[in-house]
């Protein structure tokens, strides 16, 4: 089974690219339940995973997380024993791989794509477990990423904090790009994806060693696109053709101060990715002093609260399924560890 991992930051066209690749008969690309992102931070709470009871519990929780995904997988209920039998090691990476393999096989594909972008944080472990996984590094202008996050129902809302996370994830990706060869790592900018789609996807298919088909560019007509678009405000555009005008919007919709903040935080990384700064002269770095950052944090928190109040109730209910489950898992494991101690 071939393993493809999309990495970078959200609000960069990752669901768009997922749906394009999902139209290949060779690839199965489900909406991600973010298995590593959500469970890796608490995996130590399960104790020694060589203990079969502990490992089985981790498998059950990972499967339940998948089954509670806000965009349901087209898959029968996961057989926990089947997942267990596929794990070559008793760790979360193995569980993740087994679940993805099962999904791909269910869809008669010989490869799977996971678009949980923050998987780049566990690149070392992924490289150790899988046989030369291929990475697709999708990146977008941080100023448009900040604008997109400011409107989205998830994530940070102030450009200072959006830019900080963007830099962190891009630098992790760039470091991995520098470690791996071009047979394993493919860099793709969002602007090329929407402005030169056919050429860009053909080039990506050659890297993935899969056949390009025109059907991939009709992704918006697929059932998966329609299901995703109807699941959340975040993905409303997925049932529509690609909008080539969906870049450089920050020029009209962000203030000069907001652009200034992003370029101060992200400028060096922008340079590495060939994004031209708008404020090359007289950049006022005093706007990033300690008092200002405190103000930014207070505003960020207020904006997140306001945005949360606008979430569609059904969307919120779907999202809360996983959040509530993880809270229950943490409480359960905390209690178990207290009893064992």
N, C-alpha and C positions, 0 to 999 in steps of 0.2 A: 504494500500500500504506500503510495506517495503522500508526503506530508507537506502542505503548503500553509505558511503562517503570514497573515497580513499584520503589519506593525506600523506604529506611528501614533497619531493623536486622533481622537474623535472629531467629528464635524469637518472631516477632510475628504468626504466622498467614499468612505469605506463601505457603507451599505450599497451604494451605487455599484461599486466595483465588485462586491460580493455577488450581487444579482446578475451582473454581466457574466461572471465566471460560472455561476450556477447553471447558466443556460448551456454550458458544455456538458455533453453526455459523459465526459470523463471525470468530472468533478462534482462532488457533493459539498455544498457550501451553506450550512444552516445558519440561521440567526444565532449568535453566540450567547450562551448562558454565563459566560465569563468564569469558567470553572477555576482556573488558576488565580485569576484576579480576586475572586471572592473567598476561595478556600485556602490558598497558600498562606495568607497572613495568620490563619488560625490552625494550621495543620499540626503544629506542635501540641495543641490541646488534646489530640487523639492519643498521645503517648507513643510508645514503641510500636511502629507499624509492622514489625516482624511478628508481633502478636496478632494472630489471625482474627481475633474478635475486634481488635482496634481497626485493622485494615478493612474488614468487612463493613464496619460502621462508616468509615470514610467513603467506601464505595457506594453504600446506600445513600449517604448524604449528597454525594456528587450526582448520582442518578436522579434524586429528588429535585435537586437544583435545576437539572435539565428539564424535568417534567413540569416545573413551575415557570419556565421561561415565558416572558410576556408575548413573544411570538412563538407559538407552539411548533415543535418539530413534527414533521411528517414522518412519524416513526411509532411503532408499537411500544408498549411499556417496556422499559429496559430490563432485561434479565440480569439481575445482580450476579448470579453465578457465572453467566457468560462473560460479563465484564471481568470478574475475578480471574477466570481461566486464561484470559488474554494478557494479563499483566506479567511482564517479564521481571518486574521488580515490585516490591511493596512500597510504592510511593505515589504521590498525587499525579506526577507526570505520566506514569504508566496508566493510571485510571483515566486520565484525560485522553490519552492515545487510544485506549481500548474503546471508549465511548464513541470517539470520532470514527474509528474503524468500523464499528457496528453500524453507524449511520450511513457511511459510504457504501458498505456492502448492501444495506437495505435498499439503496437507490441504484444499485448495479454500477457503481462508479469505482474506478481504480485509484482515485485520489480524493483527499478531503482538504478543504480550506477552512481554517479558523480565522475569523476576523476580529478576535478579541485583541484589540490593538496593543494593550499593555502587556501582552505576553513577552514583549521584548525584555521585560524586567527579569525573565527567567530563561534568557537565551542560552546561558551556560548549561543549565540542566536539560533544556530541550535538545541542544546539540549533543549532549552526552547520551541521551536516551534514544533519539531517533537516528536513522541512518541518513545523514546529510540532508536535513529538511531544507526546503527552499523558502526564503523570505521575500515577501513583497513589501517594500518600504514605501508607503503612500504618504506624501507630505503636501501641505498647502500653506499658502501665505499666512503667517500668524495673525495679520491684521484682519483678514477675512475669517479666520478661525475664531478670533475674539468676537467679531460681529455676530457670527453664527451662534456661539455659545451664549451671547447676551440675550438672544431671542429664544433659546431652547429651554425646555422644561428641566433639563439636567445641567449639572456642572457649575463651575464658578461663573460669576457675572461681571466682576470688575476686570478690566484689561490687564492690570498688574498681575493678578493671580492666574489668569488664563495664559498670559505670556510666560510666566514662570513654569507652569506645567508643560507648555509646548516646548520650551527649551530643554527641560529635563528629558522628555521622551525623544526629541530629535537627536540629542547628543548620545543617548543610549543606542539609537538606531545607527547613527553615523559611526560610532565605535564598532558596532557589529559589522557594518559595511566594510570598515577598514580591516577587520579580522578575516572575513570570508572572501572567497573568490567569486568571480562573476557568474559562475555556474550555480552558486547558492544564494546570491543576493541581488535583487533587482530594485532599483530606485525609480520611482514613478511620481511625478508631481501632478497634483490635481488639475492644474491649469492645462497641462498637456492632455489629460484624460478628457476634459470637456471640449477642448478646442481642436484636438486632432485625434479623435476617438478611434477611428478605424486603424490608423497606423500604430497608435499606442497599444491597442489591444492585440493586434497582430504580433507586435514585438514582444509583448508580455507572454503570449501563447508560445512563441518560439522558446522563450526562457523556461517556461513550465513544461515544455515538450508535449504540448497538446495541440490538437487541430483547431485552428480558428474557423468559426462558422458565422455567417451573417446573422443567424438566429441570436447570437450573443448580443447584438446591438438592438434587438427587439425585446430586451429584458423586461421593459415596462409592461408588456402584455402578459407576462407570466403570472401564474397563480401565486407564486411566492412573493412577487412584487405587490400584488393586490392585497395579500394577507398582511404583509409588512406595513404597507401604507395605511391600512385600516386599523392597525394596532396602536398607533401613537402619532401625536402631532409631530414628533421628531422626523417621521419618515413619510410625510404626506406627498412629497414630490416623487416618490419612487415609482408610482404608477404612471408617470409622465416621461416623455422623451428627455434626453439630456439637454440642459440649458447652457449653451455656450457662453451666455452673458453672465453666468454666475461667478464672476471673479472681479477683483478690483472694486467691489461694492463699498469697501471701507472708505474710499475717497470721498463719497457723498454722505455716508451714514455714520462715520466716526468723527468726533471732534479732533482738532489739532492736538489738544492735550492728550487725548486717548491714544492717538497715533504715536505721539512723542513717548508716552509711557511704554508702549509695546516695543518701540524701536530701541529704547534705552535698555530694556530687559533682554530683548531677543536679538539685538543688532548683530552681534558676532556670529550667532547661529544662522541668521538670515544671510549674512555674507557667504557662509559656507554653502548655502543652498541657492545662491545667486538671486536672492530677492533684493531688489534695489530699495534703499532707504529713501524716504521722502524728505527727511530733515537732516541733511548732512552738515548743515551749518548751525551754529548757535544753539545747540541742544542744551536745554536747561536741566542738568541732573539734580538740582536742588529739589525738584518735585518728588524725588525718591528718598527724602530724609525720613527719619524714624517717626516723626509726628504725622507726616503725610501717609505713611504706610498704615499707621493705626487708623487713620481716617478711611483709607481704602478698605480696610478689613471690615469696619463698621458698615460702610456702604455696601460692600459685597454681601454681608449677612442680610441686610435689609432687602436687597434686590432678590436674593435667593428665596426669602420668605414670601415676597410679593409674587414671584414667578410660580412658586409652589401652589399658591391659591388659585392660579389660572389653569392648573392641570385638569384635563377632562377626568371626571370621576372614574370612568371605566378604565382609562389609561392608568390612573393612579392605583386602582385596585389590582390591575395586572402587575404593576411594578412592585407593589407592596407584598405580593406573594413571596417573592424571593427574599426581600428585606426581612419580613416577619419570620420566615423560615430560618434565616441565618442568625437572627437574634435568639431564636429558640435553641439552635445548635450551640451557640456560645454559652447560653445559660445552662443547658444540659451538660456540656463538657466541663464547665466550671464546677457544677455540683458534683459530677463524677470524680473530678480531680480532688475536690475537698474531702470526699468520702474516702478516696484511696490514700490521701495524705494523713 
